[in-house]
Amino acid sequence: MLAFIVLLFLLPVGRAYGHDHSRPELNQWFKDLRASGSRAPCCDGSDATSLEDPDWDMKDGHYRVRLDGEWVNVPDEAVVTEPNRYGKALVWPYTGYQKGVRCFMPGSMG
């Protein structure tokens, strides 16, 4: 019984990771992604979260995303401005106690 409970906590629930391992041609592209206000890479895509269209939009000329049921404003310097080869919107949220967005790439809204 204890093993079953531990297994439940290890399963990802409600999170869709951005990096699609069945599309290895995007590996280098993910590694090279940078937000407009940063020289540091967003990361390799494994810590990105793929967003459905209802979970991101623009308000007052700025992007925002829904994280854990709450709308969070995306800082302008966190937006990745190059074309999105993946298709869906991607967000790299801060992990831990800090709630915010490290990087965000808009999707195709389609």
Buried (B, 14 or more C-beta within 10 A) or exposed (E): EEEEEEEEEEEEEEEEBBBBEEEEEBBEBBEEBBBEEEEEBBBBBEBBBBBEEEBBBEEEEEBBBBBEEEEBBBBEEBBBEEEBEBEBBBBBBEEEEEEEBBBBBBBEEE
